[in-house]
Amino acid sequence: MALTVAGLDSHLDLDIGAFGSDARDRFDLPAFVADRFQAKYGHPIDPARTIIIGDAPNDIATAVVPVVVAGAALP
């Protein structure tokens, strides 16, 4: 995996990540991450500390979609 080669894998929690297999529409993926983060860590995700990694144009476009936290969209 490229993340391992770059030395980034130890800085990521892939258990809360969202992937194309989670939703057909990439713009739905941030909500999956927010829900998984809340379930695992017990508090809302901080959008300022959230990074989207992808290799497709829609992955990049998804990076500008507000992260949904506790039913509210954060700017």
C-alpha distances in whole Angstrom, upper triangle without the diagonal:
4,5,6,7,9,10,10,9,12,14,13,14,12,15,17,15,16,15,17,18,20,22,23,24,21,24,24,21,22,25,22,20,24,25,22,23,26,26,24,26,29,29,28,25,26,25,25,23,20,18,16,13,13,13,16,20,21,18,19,23,22,21,25,26,27,26,28,29,32,33,34,32,31,32
4,5,5,6,9,9,9,12,13,13,15,14,17,18,16,17,16,18,19,21,23,23,24,21,23,24,21,22,25,23,21,24,26,23,23,27,27,25,26,30,30,28,25,25,24,24,21,19,16,15,11,11,11,15,18,19,16,17,21,20,19,23,25,26,25,28,29,32,33,33,31,30,30
4,5,5,6,5,5,9,10,9,12,11,15,16,14,16,15,18,19,20,22,23,24,20,22,23,20,20,23,21,18,21,23,21,20,24,25,22,23,26,26,25,22,22,21,21,18,16,13,13,10,11,12,16,19,19,16,17,20,19,18,22,23,24,23,25,26,29,31,31,29,28,28
4,5,5,6,5,8,10,10,13,12,15,17,16,18,18,20,21,23,25,26,27,24,26,26,23,23,26,23,21,24,25,23,22,26,26,23,24,28,28,27,24,24,24,24,20,19,16,16,13,15,16,19,22,23,20,21,24,23,22,25,27,28,26,28,29,32,33,34,32,31,31
4,5,8,8,11,13,13,16,16,19,21,19,21,20,22,24,25,27,28,29,25,28,28,25,25,28,26,24,27,29,26,25,29,29,27,27,31,31,30,27,27,26,25,22,21,18,18,15,16,16,20,23,24,21,21,25,24,23,26,28,29,28,31,32,35,36,36,34,33,33
4,6,8,10,11,12,15,15,19,20,18,20,20,22,24,25,27,28,28,24,26,27,24,24,27,25,23,25,28,25,24,28,29,26,26,30,29,28,25,24,23,22,19,18,16,16,13,14,15,19,21,23,19,19,23,23,21,24,26,27,26,29,30,33,35,34,32,30,30
4,6,7,8,10,14,14,18,19,18,20,21,23,25,26,28,29,29,26,27,28,24,24,27,25,22,24,27,24,22,26,27,24,24,27,27,27,23,23,23,22,18,18,16,17,14,16,18,21,24,25,21,21,25,24,22,25,27,27,26,29,29,32,34,34,32,30,30
4,6,5,7,10,11,15,16,14,17,18,21,22,23,25,26,26,22,24,24,21,20,23,22,18,21,23,20,19,23,23,21,21,24,24,23,20,19,19,18,15,14,12,13,11,14,16,19,21,22,18,18,22,21,18,22,23,24,22,25,25,28,30,30,28,26,27
4,5,5,8,8,12,13,12,15,16,19,20,21,23,25,25,22,23,24,20,19,22,20,17,20,21,18,17,21,21,18,19,23,23,22,19,20,20,20,16,15,13,14,12,14,16,20,22,22,19,20,23,21,19,23,24,24,22,24,25,27,29,29,28,27,27
4,6,8,10,12,14,14,17,18,22,23,23,25,28,28,24,26,25,22,21,23,21,18,20,22,18,17,20,21,17,17,21,21,21,19,19,20,19,16,15,14,16,15,17,20,23,25,25,21,22,25,23,21,25,25,25,23,25,25,27,30,30,29,27,28
4,7,9,12,13,13,16,18,21,22,22,24,27,26,23,24,23,20,18,21,19,16,18,20,17,15,18,19,16,16,19,19,19,16,16,16,16,12,12,11,13,13,16,19,22,24,23,20,20,23,21,18,21,22,22,20,22,22,25,27,27,25,24,25
4,6,9,9,9,12,14,18,19,18,21,23,23,19,20,20,16,15,17,16,12,15,16,14,12,16,17,14,14,18,17,17,14,14,15,15,11,10,10,11,10,14,17,19,21,21,17,18,21,18,16,20,20,20,17,19,19,22,24,24,23,22,23
4,5,6,7,11,13,17,17,16,19,22,22,19,20,19,15,14,16,14,10,13,14,11,9,13,13,10,11,15,15,15,12,14,15,16,13,11,11,12,12,15,18,21,23,21,18,19,22,19,17,20,20,20,17,18,18,20,22,23,22,21,23
4,5,5,8,10,14,14,13,16,19,19,17,18,17,13,13,15,12,10,13,14,11,11,14,14,12,14,17,17,17,14,16,17,18,15,13,12,12,11,13,16,18,21,19,16,18,20,17,17,20,20,20,17,18,19,21,23,24,23,22,24
4,6,9,11,14,14,13,16,19,20,18,19,17,14,14,14,11,9,12,12,8,9,12,11,9,12,15,16,16,14,17,17,19,16,14,14,14,14,16,19,21,23,21,18,21,22,19,19,22,21,21,17,18,18,19,21,23,22,23,25
4,7,10,13,13,11,14,17,18,15,16,14,11,10,11,8,6,8,8,5,6,9,9,8,10,13,13,13,11,14,14,16,14,12,12,12,13,15,18,20,22,20,16,19,20,16,16,19,18,17,14,14,14,16,18,19,19,19,21
4,7,10,11,10,12,15,15,12,14,12,9,9,10,8,6,9,10,8,9,12,13,12,13,16,16,15,12,14,14,16,14,11,10,9,10,11,15,16,18,16,13,15,17,14,13,17,16,16,13,14,15,17,19,19,18,19,20
4,7,8,6,8,11,11,9,11,9,6,7,9,6,6,10,10,9,11,14,14,14,16,18,18,16,14,16,15,18,16,12,12,10,10,11,14,14,16,14,11,14,15,12,13,16,14,15,12,13,15,17,18,19,18,18,20
4,5,5,7,9,10,8,11,10,7,10,12,9,9,13,14,12,14,17,17,17,20,22,22,20,17,19,18,20,19,15,14,11,10,9,12,12,14,12,10,13,15,12,13,17,15,17,15,16,18,20,21,22,20,21,22
4,5,6,6,8,7,10,10,8,11,13,11,12,16,16,15,18,20,20,21,23,25,25,23,20,22,20,23,22,18,16,13,12,10,11,11,13,11,10,13,14,12,14,17,16,18,17,18,20,22,22,23,21,23,24
4,6,7,10,10,13,11,10,13,14,11,13,16,16,15,18,20,20,20,23,25,25,23,21,24,22,25,24,20,19,16,15,14,15,14,17,14,13,17,18,15,18,20,19,21,19,19,21,23,22,24,23,25,26
4,7,9,9,11,9,7,11,11,8,10,13,12,12,15,17,16,17,20,22,22,20,19,21,20,23,22,18,18,15,15,14,16,16,18,15,14,17,17,14,16,19,17,18,16,16,18,19,19,21,20,22,23
4,5,7,9,6,7,10,10,9,12,14,14,14,17,19,19,20,22,23,23,21,20,22,20,23,23,19,18,15,16,15,16,15,16,13,12,16,15,13,15,17,15,17,15,15,18,19,18,20,19,21,22
4,6,9,8,9,13,13,12,15,17,17,18,20,22,22,24,26,27,27,24,23,24,22,25,25,21,20,17,17,15,16,13,14,11,12,15,15,13,16,18,16,18,17,18,20,22,21,22,20,23,23
4,5,6,7,11,11,12,14,16,17,18,20,22,22,24,26,26,26,23,21,22,20,23,23,19,18,15,16,14,15,13,13,9,10,13,12,10,13,15,12,15,15,15,18,20,19,19,18,20,20
4,5,5,8,10,10,12,14,15,16,18,20,21,22,23,25,24,21,18,20,17,20,20,16,14,11,12,10,12,10,10,7,7,10,9,7,10,12,10,13,13,14,17,20,18,19,16,18,18
4,6,7,9,10,12,13,15,16,17,19,20,22,23,24,22,19,17,18,15,18,18,15,14,11,13,12,14,12,12,8,8,10,8,5,9,9,7,10,10,11,15,17,16,15,13,15,15
4,6,6,7,10,11,12,13,15,16,18,19,21,21,20,17,16,17,15,19,19,15,15,13,15,14,17,15,15,11,11,13,12,9,11,12,9,11,10,10,13,15,13,14,12,15,16
4,5,5,7,9,10,11,12,14,16,17,18,19,18,16,14,16,14,17,16,13,12,10,12,12,14,14,14,11,10,12,12,8,10,12,10,11,9,10,12,15,14,15,13,15,16
4,5,5,6,9,10,10,12,14,15,16,17,16,12,10,12,10,13,13,10,10,9,12,13,16,15,16,12,11,12,12,8,9,10,8,8,5,7,9,12,12,12,11,11,13
4,5,5,6,9,10,11,12,14,15,16,14,11,10,13,11,15,15,12,13,12,15,16,19,19,19,15,14,16,15,11,12,13,10,9,6,5,7,9,9,10,10,11,14
4,6,5,6,9,10,11,12,14,15,15,12,11,14,13,17,16,13,14,12,15,15,19,18,19,16,14,17,16,13,14,16,13,13,9,9,10,12,12,14,13,15,17
4,5,5,6,8,10,10,12,13,12,10,8,11,11,14,13,10,11,10,12,14,18,18,19,16,14,16,16,12,12,15,13,12,8,9,9,12,13,14,13,14,16
4,6,5,6,9,10,10,11,10,7,6,9,9,13,12,10,12,12,15,17,21,21,22,19,16,18,18,14,13,15,12,11,7,6,6,8,10,11,11,11,14
4,5,5,6,9,10,10,10,8,9,12,13,16,15,13,16,15,18,20,23,23,24,21,19,21,20,17,17,18,15,14,10,8,7,8,10,12,13,14,17
4,5,5,6,8,10,10,10,9,13,14,17,15,13,15,15,17,19,22,23,24,21,19,21,21,17,17,19,17,16,12,11,11,11,13,15,16,17,20
4,5,5,6,8,8,7,6,10,11,14,12,11,13,14,16,19,22,23,25,22,19,21,21,18,17,19,17,15,11,11,10,11,14,15,15,15,18
4,6,5,5,5,5,7,10,13,15,14,13,16,17,20,22,26,27,27,25,22,23,24,20,19,21,18,16,12,11,8,9,12,13,15,15,18
4,6,6,8,9,10,14,16,19,17,16,19,19,21,23,27,28,29,26,24,26,26,22,22,23,21,19,15,14,12,11,14,16,18,18,22
4,6,8,10,10,14,16,18,16,15,18,18,20,23,26,28,29,27,24,25,26,23,22,24,22,20,17,16,14,14,17,19,20,20,23
4,6,8,9,12,15,16,14,14,17,19,21,24,27,29,30,28,25,26,27,23,22,24,22,20,16,16,13,14,17,18,19,19,22
4,7,9,12,15,18,16,16,19,21,23,26,30,31,32,29,26,28,28,24,23,25,23,20,16,15,12,11,15,17,18,18,21
4,7,9,12,14,13,14,17,19,22,25,29,30,30,28,25,26,26,22,21,22,20,17,14,13,9,9,13,14,15,15,18
4,6,9,12,11,11,15,17,20,23,26,27,27,24,22,23,23,19,18,18,17,13,10,9,6,7,10,11,12,11,14
4,6,9,8,8,11,13,16,19,23,24,24,22,19,19,20,16,15,16,14,12,8,9,7,9,12,12,12,10,13
4,5,5,7,10,13,16,19,23,24,24,22,19,19,19,16,14,14,14,11,9,10,9,12,14,13,12,9,11
4,5,5,8,10,14,17,20,21,21,19,16,15,16,13,10,11,10,8,6,9,9,12,14,12,10,8,9
4,6,8,11,15,18,21,22,22,20,18,16,17,15,12,12,13,11,10,13,12,16,17,15,13,10,10
4,7,10,13,16,20,21,22,20,17,16,18,15,12,13,14,13,11,14,13,17,19,17,15,13,13
4,7,10,13,17,18,18,17,14,13,15,12,9,11,12,11,9,12,12,16,17,16,14,12,13
4,6,10,13,15,15,14,11,11,13,11,8,10,12,12,11,14,15,19,20,19,16,15,15
4,7,10,11,12,11,7,8,10,8,6,9,10,12,11,14,16,19,20,19,17,16,15
4,7,9,11,11,7,8,11,10,8,12,13,15,14,17,19,23,23,23,20,19,19
4,6,8,8,5,7,10,9,9,13,14,16,16,19,21,24,25,24,22,21,21
4,7,9,6,8,11,11,12,15,16,19,19,22,25,28,28,27,25,24,24
4,5,5,7,9,10,11,14,15,19,19,22,24,28,27,27,24,24,23
4,5,5,6,9,10,12,13,17,18,21,24,27,26,26,22,22,21
4,5,5,6,9,10,11,14,15,18,21,24,23,22,19,20,19
4,5,5,7,10,10,13,14,16,19,23,22,22,19,19,18
4,5,5,8,10,13,14,17,20,24,23,22,19,18,17
4,5,6,7,11,13,16,19,22,21,20,17,16,15
4,5,5,9,10,12,16,19,18,17,14,14,13
4,6,8,9,12,15,19,18,17,14,13,12
4,6,9,12,15,19,18,16,12,11,9
4,6,9,12,16,14,13,9,9,8
4,6,9,12,12,9,6,5,6
4,6,10,10,9,6,6,8
4,7,6,6,5,6,9
4,5,5,6,7,11
4,6,8,10,14
4,7,10,13
4,6,10
4,7
4
